[in-house]
Amino acid sequence: MSARGMLSLVGNAVGGMIGWSDPVPPADPEELRALFAELGVRVGADDAELAEAVRYFQDRTGLPADGEAGPRTVHLLARYATEARELHRFRAA
């Protein structure tokens, strides 16, 4: 994932958490797939498959499982992906 992509995801997530009144657009599907890949989950190119992965993630993390990657979902997904990267580095050392 590019630094710009990560900043965009995090910016949208933080904006949603601090109460921006404008609706936050869903995250870019390719960025979401990259985050899921960091968690070891391969999501195909089908939008329905991506929505199902998002719904499952939301359900497992206690978020409303609507299949939409809103700010709270993106925030948690990015956080878990970062933690997975760190664990991978720790195991490799």
Contacts in CASP RR format, 6 or more apart in sequence:
PFRMAT RR
TARGET T0000
AUTHOR 0000-0000-0000
METHOD contacts of the structure
MODEL  1
MSARGMLSLVGNAVGGMIGWSDPVPPADPEELRALFAELGVRVGADDAEL
AEAVRYFQDRTGLPADGEAGPRTVHLLARYATEARELHRFRAA
1 31 0 8 1.000
1 34 0 8 1.000
1 35 0 8 1.000
1 38 0 8 1.000
5 28 0 8 1.000
5 31 0 8 1.000
6 78 0 8 1.000
8 28 0 8 1.000
8 31 0 8 1.000
9 27 0 8 1.000
9 31 0 8 1.000
9 35 0 8 1.000
9 74 0 8 1.000
9 78 0 8 1.000
10 75 0 8 1.000
10 78 0 8 1.000
12 24 0 8 1.000
12 25 0 8 1.000
12 27 0 8 1.000
12 70 0 8 1.000
12 71 0 8 1.000
12 74 0 8 1.000
13 70 0 8 1.000
13 71 0 8 1.000
13 72 0 8 1.000
13 74 0 8 1.000
13 75 0 8 1.000
13 78 0 8 1.000
14 71 0 8 1.000
14 75 0 8 1.000
15 24 0 8 1.000
15 71 0 8 1.000
16 24 0 8 1.000
16 71 0 8 1.000
16 72 0 8 1.000
17 71 0 8 1.000
17 72 0 8 1.000
17 75 0 8 1.000
24 70 0 8 1.000
24 71 0 8 1.000
26 68 0 8 1.000
26 69 0 8 1.000
26 70 0 8 1.000
27 69 0 8 1.000
27 70 0 8 1.000
27 74 0 8 1.000
29 47 0 8 1.000
29 50 0 8 1.000
32 43 0 8 1.000
32 50 0 8 1.000
32 53 0 8 1.000
32 54 0 8 1.000
32 69 0 8 1.000
32 74 0 8 1.000
32 77 0 8 1.000
33 43 0 8 1.000
33 44 0 8 1.000
33 50 0 8 1.000
35 77 0 8 1.000
35 78 0 8 1.000
35 81 0 8 1.000
36 42 0 8 1.000
36 43 0 8 1.000
36 53 0 8 1.000
36 57 0 8 1.000
36 77 0 8 1.000
36 81 0 8 1.000
37 43 0 8 1.000
38 81 0 8 1.000
38 84 0 8 1.000
38 85 0 8 1.000
39 77 0 8 1.000
39 80 0 8 1.000
39 81 0 8 1.000
39 84 0 8 1.000
40 84 0 8 1.000
41 53 0 8 1.000
43 49 0 8 1.000
43 50 0 8 1.000
43 53 0 8 1.000
44 50 0 8 1.000
51 67 0 8 1.000
51 68 0 8 1.000
52 67 0 8 1.000
54 67 0 8 1.000
54 68 0 8 1.000
54 69 0 8 1.000
54 73 0 8 1.000
55 65 0 8 1.000
55 66 0 8 1.000
55 67 0 8 1.000
56 65 0 8 1.000
57 63 0 8 1.000
57 73 0 8 1.000
57 76 0 8 1.000
57 77 0 8 1.000
58 64 0 8 1.000
58 65 0 8 1.000
58 66 0 8 1.000
58 67 0 8 1.000
58 73 0 8 1.000
59 65 0 8 1.000
61 76 0 8 1.000
63 72 0 8 1.000
63 73 0 8 1.000
63 76 0 8 1.000
67 73 0 8 1.000
69 77 0 8 1.000
END
